[in-house]
Amino acid sequence: MKNVEMSVEKNILTIKVDLTQEFGPSSSGKTIIIASTEGNVAIPGDEEKKIGLNIYRKK
């Protein structure tokens, strides 16, 4: 994962992303990646539930 922190407390999923970071252009080159789970990943403590997250801005 790039720039994504996840935690679960009392059945509440919290996602933290530093919006000041950038990881370069997307594969298409149309956007700049800020954060990504790089596909679907399991939610901490629950392998059955998945999340896919991408945060980007226009180039």
mmCIF file of the N, C-alpha and C atoms, coordinates in Angstrom:
data_MODEL
# 
_entry.id   MODEL 
# 
loop_
_atom_site.group_PDB 
_atom_site.id 
_atom_site.type_symbol 
_atom_site.label_atom_id 
_atom_site.label_alt_id 
_atom_site.label_comp_id 
_atom_site.label_asym_id 
_atom_site.label_entity_id 
_atom_site.label_seq_id 
_atom_site.pdbx_PDB_ins_code 
_atom_site.Cartn_x 
_atom_site.Cartn_y 
_atom_site.Cartn_z 
_atom_site.occupancy 
_atom_site.B_iso_or_equiv 
_atom_site.pdbx_formal_charge 
_atom_site.auth_seq_id 
_atom_site.auth_comp_id 
_atom_site.auth_asym_id 
_atom_site.auth_atom_id 
_atom_site.pdbx_PDB_model_num 
ATOM 1   N N  . MET A 1 1  ? 0.846   -1.177  0.000   1.00 0.00 ? 1  MET A N  1 
ATOM 2   C CA . MET A 1 1  ? 0.000   0.000   0.000   1.00 0.00 ? 1  MET A CA 1 
ATOM 3   C C  . MET A 1 1  ? 0.891   1.239   0.000   1.00 0.00 ? 1  MET A C  1 
ATOM 4   N N  . LYS A 1 2  ? 0.429   2.239   -0.665  1.00 0.00 ? 2  LYS A N  1 
ATOM 5   C CA . LYS A 1 2  ? 1.145   3.506   -0.721  1.00 0.00 ? 2  LYS A CA 1 
ATOM 6   C C  . LYS A 1 2  ? 0.375   4.559   0.056   1.00 0.00 ? 2  LYS A C  1 
ATOM 7   N N  . ASN A 1 3  ? 0.937   5.007   1.177   1.00 0.00 ? 3  ASN A N  1 
ATOM 8   C CA . ASN A 1 3  ? 0.401   6.149   1.911   1.00 0.00 ? 3  ASN A CA 1 
ATOM 9   C C  . ASN A 1 3  ? -0.999  5.887   2.483   1.00 0.00 ? 3  ASN A C  1 
ATOM 10  N N  . VAL A 1 4  ? -1.328  4.646   2.825   1.00 0.00 ? 4  VAL A N  1 
ATOM 11  C CA . VAL A 1 4  ? -2.640  4.304   3.375   1.00 0.00 ? 4  VAL A CA 1 
ATOM 12  C C  . VAL A 1 4  ? -2.439  3.538   4.681   1.00 0.00 ? 4  VAL A C  1 
ATOM 13  N N  . GLU A 1 5  ? -3.045  4.033   5.751   1.00 0.00 ? 5  GLU A N  1 
ATOM 14  C CA . GLU A 1 5  ? -3.047  3.328   7.029   1.00 0.00 ? 5  GLU A CA 1 
ATOM 15  C C  . GLU A 1 5  ? -4.493  3.007   7.374   1.00 0.00 ? 5  GLU A C  1 
ATOM 16  N N  . MET A 1 6  ? -4.745  1.770   7.790   1.00 0.00 ? 6  MET A N  1 
ATOM 17  C CA . MET A 1 6  ? -6.098  1.370   8.167   1.00 0.00 ? 6  MET A CA 1 
ATOM 18  C C  . MET A 1 6  ? -6.079  0.739   9.548   1.00 0.00 ? 6  MET A C  1 
ATOM 19  N N  . SER A 1 7  ? -7.156  0.972   10.301  1.00 0.00 ? 7  SER A N  1 
ATOM 20  C CA . SER A 1 7  ? -7.316  0.318   11.591  1.00 0.00 ? 7  SER A CA 1 
ATOM 21  C C  . SER A 1 7  ? -8.802  0.115   11.844  1.00 0.00 ? 7  SER A C  1 
ATOM 22  N N  . VAL A 1 8  ? -9.116  -0.873  12.673  1.00 0.00 ? 8  VAL A N  1 
ATOM 23  C CA . VAL A 1 8  ? -10.496 -1.148  13.050  1.00 0.00 ? 8  VAL A CA 1 
ATOM 24  C C  . VAL A 1 8  ? -10.593 -1.103  14.566  1.00 0.00 ? 8  VAL A C  1 
ATOM 25  N N  . GLU A 1 9  ? -11.542 -0.333  15.060  1.00 0.00 ? 9  GLU A N  1 
ATOM 26  C CA . GLU A 1 9  ? -11.795 -0.254  16.491  1.00 0.00 ? 9  GLU A CA 1 
ATOM 27  C C  . GLU A 1 9  ? -13.302 -0.225  16.706  1.00 0.00 ? 9  GLU A C  1 
ATOM 28  N N  . LYS A 1 10 ? -13.805 -1.178  17.468  1.00 0.00 ? 10 LYS A N  1 
ATOM 29  C CA . LYS A 1 10 ? -15.240 -1.298  17.750  1.00 0.00 ? 10 LYS A CA 1 
ATOM 30  C C  . LYS A 1 10 ? -16.054 -1.318  16.454  1.00 0.00 ? 10 LYS A C  1 
ATOM 31  N N  . ASN A 1 11 ? -15.610 -2.125  15.495  1.00 0.00 ? 11 ASN A N  1 
ATOM 32  C CA . ASN A 1 11 ? -16.286 -2.307  14.210  1.00 0.00 ? 11 ASN A CA 1 
ATOM 33  C C  . ASN A 1 11 ? -16.327 -1.057  13.338  1.00 0.00 ? 11 ASN A C  1 
ATOM 34  N N  . ILE A 1 12 ? -15.450 -0.089  13.599  1.00 0.00 ? 12 ILE A N  1 
ATOM 35  C CA . ILE A 1 12 ? -15.349 1.116   12.772  1.00 0.00 ? 12 ILE A CA 1 
ATOM 36  C C  . ILE A 1 12 ? -13.999 1.093   12.070  1.00 0.00 ? 12 ILE A C  1 
ATOM 37  N N  . LEU A 1 13 ? -14.026 1.126   10.728  1.00 0.00 ? 13 LEU A N  1 
ATOM 38  C CA . LEU A 1 13 ? -12.804 1.174   9.936   1.00 0.00 ? 13 LEU A CA 1 
ATOM 39  C C  . LEU A 1 13 ? -12.364 2.626   9.801   1.00 0.00 ? 13 LEU A C  1 
ATOM 40  N N  . THR A 1 14 ? -11.111 2.897   10.154  1.00 0.00 ? 14 THR A N  1 
ATOM 41  C CA . THR A 1 14 ? -10.533 4.227   10.014  1.00 0.00 ? 14 THR A CA 1 
ATOM 42  C C  . THR A 1 14 ? -9.417  4.152   8.988   1.00 0.00 ? 14 THR A C  1 
ATOM 43  N N  . ILE A 1 15 ? -9.451  5.073   8.029   1.00 0.00 ? 15 ILE A N  1 
ATOM 44  C CA . ILE A 1 15 ? -8.436  5.138   6.981   1.00 0.00 ? 15 ILE A CA 1 
ATOM 45  C C  . ILE A 1 15 ? -7.718  6.470   7.110   1.00 0.00 ? 15 ILE A C  1 
ATOM 46  N N  . LYS A 1 16 ? -6.383  6.423   7.155   1.00 0.00 ? 16 LYS A N  1 
ATOM 47  C CA . LYS A 1 16 ? -5.583  7.644   7.231   1.00 0.00 ? 16 LYS A CA 1 
ATOM 48  C C  . LYS A 1 16 ? -4.721  7.755   5.986   1.00 0.00 ? 16 LYS A C  1 
ATOM 49  N N  . VAL A 1 17 ? -4.753  8.941   5.367   1.00 0.00 ? 17 VAL A N  1 
ATOM 50  C CA . VAL A 1 17 ? -3.968  9.217   4.167   1.00 0.00 ? 17 VAL A CA 1 
ATOM 51  C C  . VAL A 1 17 ? -3.367  10.605  4.304   1.00 0.00 ? 17 VAL A C  1 
ATOM 52  N N  . ASP A 1 18 ? -2.075  10.720  4.056   1.00 0.00 ? 18 ASP A N  1 
ATOM 53  C CA . ASP A 1 18 ? -1.413  12.019  4.034   1.00 0.00 ? 18 ASP A CA 1 
ATOM 54  C C  . ASP A 1 18 ? -1.632  12.616  2.643   1.00 0.00 ? 18 ASP A C  1 
ATOM 55  N N  . LEU A 1 19 ? -2.481  13.625  2.550   1.00 0.00 ? 19 LEU A N  1 
ATOM 56  C CA . LEU A 1 19 ? -2.844  14.207  1.263   1.00 0.00 ? 19 LEU A CA 1 
ATOM 57  C C  . LEU A 1 19 ? -1.758  15.108  0.679   1.00 0.00 ? 19 LEU A C  1 
ATOM 58  N N  . THR A 1 20 ? -0.667  15.305  1.409   1.00 0.00 ? 20 THR A N  1 
ATOM 59  C CA . THR A 1 20 ? 0.422   16.132  0.888   1.00 0.00 ? 20 THR A CA 1 
ATOM 60  C C  . THR A 1 20 ? 1.432   15.313  0.090   1.00 0.00 ? 20 THR A C  1 
ATOM 61  N N  . GLN A 1 21 ? 1.364   13.993  0.161   1.00 0.00 ? 21 GLN A N  1 
ATOM 62  C CA . GLN A 1 21 ? 2.327   13.146  -0.547  1.00 0.00 ? 21 GLN A CA 1 
ATOM 63  C C  . GLN A 1 21 ? 1.833   12.816  -1.952  1.00 0.00 ? 21 GLN A C  1 
ATOM 64  N N  . GLU A 1 22 ? 2.778   12.574  -2.837  1.00 0.00 ? 22 GLU A N  1 
ATOM 65  C CA . GLU A 1 22 ? 2.463   12.137  -4.197  1.00 0.00 ? 22 GLU A CA 1 
ATOM 66  C C  . GLU A 1 22 ? 3.438   11.036  -4.584  1.00 0.00 ? 22 GLU A C  1 
ATOM 67  N N  . PHE A 1 23 ? 2.981   10.104  -5.429  1.00 0.00 ? 23 PHE A N  1 
ATOM 68  C CA . PHE A 1 23 ? 3.795   8.968   -5.834  1.00 0.00 ? 23 PHE A CA 1 
ATOM 69  C C  . PHE A 1 23 ? 3.995   8.900   -7.342  1.00 0.00 ? 23 PHE A C  1 
ATOM 70  N N  . GLY A 1 24 ? 3.837   10.027  -8.013  1.00 0.00 ? 24 GLY A N  1 
ATOM 71  C CA . GLY A 1 24 ? 4.080   10.070  -9.446  1.00 0.00 ? 24 GLY A CA 1 
ATOM 72  C C  . GLY A 1 24 ? 2.844   9.792   -10.265 1.00 0.00 ? 24 GLY A C  1 
ATOM 73  N N  . PRO A 1 25 ? 3.033   9.728   -11.580 1.00 0.00 ? 25 PRO A N  1 
ATOM 74  C CA . PRO A 1 25 ? 1.887   9.567   -12.480 1.00 0.00 ? 25 PRO A CA 1 
ATOM 75  C C  . PRO A 1 25 ? 1.302   8.153   -12.437 1.00 0.00 ? 25 PRO A C  1 
ATOM 76  N N  . SER A 1 26 ? 0.018   8.088   -12.766 1.00 0.00 ? 26 SER A N  1 
ATOM 77  C CA . SER A 1 26 ? -0.644  6.790   -12.916 1.00 0.00 ? 26 SER A CA 1 
ATOM 78  C C  . SER A 1 26 ? -0.110  6.111   -14.171 1.00 0.00 ? 26 SER A C  1 
ATOM 79  N N  . SER A 1 27 ? -0.506  4.876   -14.394 1.00 0.00 ? 27 SER A N  1 
ATOM 80  C CA . SER A 1 27 ? -0.021  4.156   -15.575 1.00 0.00 ? 27 SER A CA 1 
ATOM 81  C C  . SER A 1 27 ? -0.486  4.813   -16.871 1.00 0.00 ? 27 SER A C  1 
ATOM 82  N N  . SER A 1 28 ? -1.644  5.472   -16.848 1.00 0.00 ? 28 SER A N  1 
ATOM 83  C CA . SER A 1 28 ? -2.131  6.165   -18.051 1.00 0.00 ? 28 SER A CA 1 
ATOM 84  C C  . SER A 1 28 ? -1.447  7.510   -18.243 1.00 0.00 ? 28 SER A C  1 
ATOM 85  N N  . GLY A 1 29 ? -0.888  8.053   -17.147 1.00 0.00 ? 29 GLY A N  1 
ATOM 86  C CA . GLY A 1 29 ? -0.232  9.347   -17.219 1.00 0.00 ? 29 GLY A CA 1 
ATOM 87  C C  . GLY A 1 29 ? -1.178  10.528  -17.086 1.00 0.00 ? 29 GLY A C  1 
ATOM 88  N N  . LYS A 1 30 ? -2.465  10.260  -16.890 1.00 0.00 ? 30 LYS A N  1 
ATOM 89  C CA . LYS A 1 30 ? -3.462  11.335  -16.820 1.00 0.00 ? 30 LYS A CA 1 
ATOM 90  C C  . LYS A 1 30 ? -3.608  11.925  -15.418 1.00 0.00 ? 30 LYS A C  1 
ATOM 91  N N  . THR A 1 31 ? -3.194  11.171  -14.410 1.00 0.00 ? 31 THR A N  1 
ATOM 92  C CA . THR A 1 31 ? -3.357  11.617  -13.031 1.00 0.00 ? 31 THR A CA 1 
ATOM 93  C C  . THR A 1 31 ? -2.085  11.392  -12.234 1.00 0.00 ? 31 THR A C  1 
ATOM 94  N N  . ILE A 1 32 ? -2.016  12.040  -11.072 1.00 0.00 ? 32 ILE A N  1 
ATOM 95  C CA . ILE A 1 32 ? -0.916  11.855  -10.130 1.00 0.00 ? 32 ILE A CA 1 
ATOM 96  C C  . ILE A 1 32 ? -1.464  11.081  -8.934  1.00 0.00 ? 32 ILE A C  1 
ATOM 97  N N  . ILE A 1 33 ? -0.802  10.000  -8.562  1.00 0.00 ? 33 ILE A N  1 
ATOM 98  C CA . ILE A 1 33 ? -1.262  9.151   -7.461  1.00 0.00 ? 33 ILE A CA 1 
ATOM 99  C C  . ILE A 1 33 ? -0.875  9.783   -6.123  1.00 0.00 ? 33 ILE A C  1 
ATOM 100 N N  . ILE A 1 34 ? -1.852  9.890   -5.234  1.00 0.00 ? 34 ILE A N  1 
ATOM 101 C CA . ILE A 1 34 ? -1.635  10.395  -3.873  1.00 0.00 ? 34 ILE A CA 1 
ATOM 102 C C  . ILE A 1 34 ? -1.594  9.235   -2.890  1.00 0.00 ? 34 ILE A C  1 
ATOM 103 N N  . ALA A 1 35 ? -2.479  8.259   -3.086  1.00 0.00 ? 35 ALA A N  1 
ATOM 104 C CA . ALA A 1 35 ? -2.520  7.080   -2.209  1.00 0.00 ? 35 ALA A CA 1 
ATOM 105 C C  . ALA A 1 35 ? -3.213  5.937   -2.933  1.00 0.00 ? 35 ALA A C  1 
ATOM 106 N N  . SER A 1 36 ? -2.846  4.718   -2.586  1.00 0.00 ? 36 SER A N  1 
ATOM 107 C CA . SER A 1 36 ? -3.480  3.553   -3.203  1.00 0.00 ? 36 SER A CA 1 
ATOM 108 C C  . SER A 1 36 ? -3.247  2.309   -2.358  1.00 0.00 ? 36 SER A C  1 
ATOM 109 N N  . THR A 1 37 ? -4.253  1.458   -2.322  1.00 0.00 ? 37 THR A N  1 
ATOM 110 C CA . THR A 1 37 ? -4.061  0.143   -1.729  1.00 0.00 ? 37 THR A CA 1 
ATOM 111 C C  . THR A 1 37 ? -3.456  -0.811  -2.761  1.00 0.00 ? 37 THR A C  1 
ATOM 112 N N  . GLU A 1 38 ? -3.306  -0.345  -3.989  1.00 0.00 ? 38 GLU A N  1 
ATOM 113 C CA . GLU A 1 38 ? -2.748  -1.133  -5.085  1.00 0.00 ? 38 GLU A CA 1 
ATOM 114 C C  . GLU A 1 38 ? -3.545  -2.410  -5.305  1.00 0.00 ? 38 GLU A C  1 
ATOM 115 N N  . GLY A 1 39 ? -4.846  -2.247  -5.442  1.00 0.00 ? 39 GLY A N  1 
ATOM 116 C CA . GLY A 1 39 ? -5.758  -3.374  -5.611  1.00 0.00 ? 39 GLY A CA 1 
ATOM 117 C C  . GLY A 1 39 ? -6.583  -3.574  -4.354  1.00 0.00 ? 39 GLY A C  1 
ATOM 118 N N  . ASN A 1 40 ? -7.350  -4.636  -4.335  1.00 0.00 ? 40 ASN A N  1 
ATOM 119 C CA . ASN A 1 40 ? -8.186  -4.929  -3.175  1.00 0.00 ? 40 ASN A CA 1 
ATOM 120 C C  . ASN A 1 40 ? -7.365  -5.633  -2.104  1.00 0.00 ? 40 ASN A C  1 
ATOM 121 N N  . VAL A 1 41 ? -7.502  -5.170  -0.873  1.00 0.00 ? 41 VAL A N  1 
ATOM 122 C CA . VAL A 1 41 ? -6.783  -5.764  0.259   1.00 0.00 ? 41 VAL A CA 1 
ATOM 123 C C  . VAL A 1 41 ? -7.768  -6.049  1.386   1.00 0.00 ? 41 VAL A C  1 
ATOM 124 N N  . ALA A 1 42 ? -7.413  -6.991  2.237   1.00 0.00 ? 42 ALA A N  1 
ATOM 125 C CA . ALA A 1 42 ? -8.271  -7.344  3.375   1.00 0.00 ? 42 ALA A CA 1 
ATOM 126 C C  . ALA A 1 42 ? -8.273  -6.215  4.405   1.00 0.00 ? 42 ALA A C  1 
ATOM 127 N N  . ILE A 1 43 ? -9.433  -6.029  5.008   1.00 0.00 ? 43 ILE A N  1 
ATOM 128 C CA . ILE A 1 43 ? -9.560  -5.086  6.116   1.00 0.00 ? 43 ILE A CA 1 
ATOM 129 C C  . ILE A 1 43 ? -8.858  -5.707  7.325   1.00 0.00 ? 43 ILE A C  1 
ATOM 130 N N  . PRO A 1 44 ? -8.098  -4.923  8.086   1.00 0.00 ? 44 PRO A N  1 
ATOM 131 C CA . PRO A 1 44 ? -7.370  -5.485  9.229   1.00 0.00 ? 44 PRO A CA 1 
ATOM 132 C C  . PRO A 1 44 ? -8.278  -6.293  10.163  1.00 0.00 ? 44 PRO A C  1 
ATOM 133 N N  . GLY A 1 45 ? -7.885  -7.533  10.420  1.00 0.00 ? 45 GLY A N  1 
ATOM 134 C CA . GLY A 1 45 ? -8.626  -8.395  11.329  1.00 0.00 ? 45 GLY A CA 1 
ATOM 135 C C  . GLY A 1 45 ? -9.814  -9.114  10.714  1.00 0.00 ? 45 GLY A C  1 
ATOM 136 N N  . ASP A 1 46 ? -10.060 -8.937  9.393   1.00 0.00 ? 46 ASP A N  1 
ATOM 137 C CA . ASP A 1 46 ? -11.214 -9.584  8.755   1.00 0.00 ? 46 ASP A CA 1 
ATOM 138 C C  . ASP A 1 46 ? -10.871 -9.900  7.302   1.00 0.00 ? 46 ASP A C  1 
ATOM 139 N N  . GLU A 1 47 ? -10.323 -11.072 7.073   1.00 0.00 ? 47 GLU A N  1 
ATOM 140 C CA . GLU A 1 47 ? -9.875  -11.476 5.734   1.00 0.00 ? 47 GLU A CA 1 
ATOM 141 C C  . GLU A 1 47 ? -11.018 -11.570 4.721   1.00 0.00 ? 47 GLU A C  1 
ATOM 142 N N  . GLU A 1 48 ? -12.267 -11.706 5.184   1.00 0.00 ? 48 GLU A N  1 
ATOM 143 C CA . GLU A 1 48 ? -13.393 -11.843 4.264   1.00 0.00 ? 48 GLU A CA 1 
ATOM 144 C C  . GLU A 1 48 ? -13.815 -10.515 3.648   1.00 0.00 ? 48 GLU A C  1 
ATOM 145 N N  . LYS A 1 49 ? -13.534 -9.416  4.323   1.00 0.00 ? 49 LYS A N  1 
ATOM 146 C CA . LYS A 1 49 ? -13.936 -8.095  3.827   1.00 0.00 ? 49 LYS A CA 1 
ATOM 147 C C  . LYS A 1 49 ? -12.740 -7.421  3.169   1.00 0.00 ? 49 LYS A C  1 
ATOM 148 N N  . LYS A 1 50 ? -12.960 -6.859  1.998   1.00 0.00 ? 50 LYS A N  1 
ATOM 149 C CA . LYS A 1 50 ? -11.886 -6.242  1.221   1.00 0.00 ? 50 LYS A CA 1 
ATOM 150 C C  . LYS A 1 50 ? -12.195 -4.770  0.953   1.00 0.00 ? 50 LYS A C  1 
ATOM 151 N N  . ILE A 1 51 ? -11.121 -4.018  0.688   1.00 0.00 ? 51 ILE A N  1 
ATOM 152 C CA . ILE A 1 51 ? -11.257 -2.620  0.314   1.00 0.00 ? 51 ILE A CA 1 
ATOM 153 C C  . ILE A 1 51 ? -10.252 -2.325  -0.799  1.00 0.00 ? 51 ILE A C  1 
ATOM 154 N N  . GLY A 1 52 ? -10.663 -1.489  -1.725  1.00 0.00 ? 52 GLY A N  1 
ATOM 155 C CA . GLY A 1 52 ? -9.779  -0.986  -2.768  1.00 0.00 ? 52 GLY A CA 1 
ATOM 156 C C  . GLY A 1 52 ? -9.880  0.533   -2.763  1.00 0.00 ? 52 GLY A C  1 
ATOM 157 N N  . LEU A 1 53 ? -8.752  1.200   -2.594  1.00 0.00 ? 53 LEU A N  1 
ATOM 158 C CA . LEU A 1 53 ? -8.770  2.655   -2.459  1.00 0.00 ? 53 LEU A CA 1 
ATOM 159 C C  . LEU A 1 53 ? -7.728  3.276   -3.382  1.00 0.00 ? 53 LEU A C  1 
ATOM 160 N N  . ASN A 1 54 ? -8.147  4.301   -4.131  1.00 0.00 ? 54 ASN A N  1 
ATOM 161 C CA . ASN A 1 54 ? -7.240  5.089   -4.944  1.00 0.00 ? 54 ASN A CA 1 
ATOM 162 C C  . ASN A 1 54 ? -7.578  6.552   -4.734  1.00 0.00 ? 54 ASN A C  1 
ATOM 163 N N  . ILE A 1 55 ? -6.576  7.351   -4.426  1.00 0.00 ? 55 ILE A N  1 
ATOM 164 C CA . ILE A 1 55 ? -6.747  8.797   -4.319  1.00 0.00 ? 55 ILE A CA 1 
ATOM 165 C C  . ILE A 1 55 ? -5.763  9.425   -5.283  1.00 0.00 ? 55 ILE A C  1 
ATOM 166 N N  . TYR A 1 56 ? -6.265  10.303  -6.137  1.00 0.00 ? 56 TYR A N  1 
ATOM 167 C CA . TYR A 1 56 ? -5.427  10.902  -7.172  1.00 0.00 ? 56 TYR A CA 1 
ATOM 168 C C  . TYR A 1 56 ? -5.920  12.299  -7.498  1.00 0.00 ? 56 TYR A C  1 
ATOM 169 N N  . ARG A 1 57 ? -5.100  13.024  -8.251  1.00 0.00 ? 57 ARG A N  1 
ATOM 170 C CA . ARG A 1 57 ? -5.494  14.344  -8.735  1.00 0.00 ? 57 ARG A CA 1 
ATOM 171 C C  . ARG A 1 57 ? -5.157  14.432  -10.212 1.00 0.00 ? 57 ARG A C  1 
ATOM 172 N N  . LYS A 1 58 ? -5.812  15.357  -10.889 1.00 0.00 ? 58 LYS A N  1 
ATOM 173 C CA . LYS A 1 58 ? -5.492  15.554  -12.301 1.00 0.00 ? 58 LYS A CA 1 
ATOM 174 C C  . LYS A 1 58 ? -4.085  16.091  -12.440 1.00 0.00 ? 58 LYS A C  1 
ATOM 175 N N  . LYS A 1 59 ? -3.441  15.732  -13.515 1.00 0.00 ? 59 LYS A N  1 
ATOM 176 C CA . LYS A 1 59 ? -2.076  16.162  -13.794 1.00 0.00 ? 59 LYS A CA 1 
ATOM 177 C C  . LYS A 1 59 ? -2.020  17.644  -14.111 1.00 0.00 ? 59 LYS A C  1 
# 
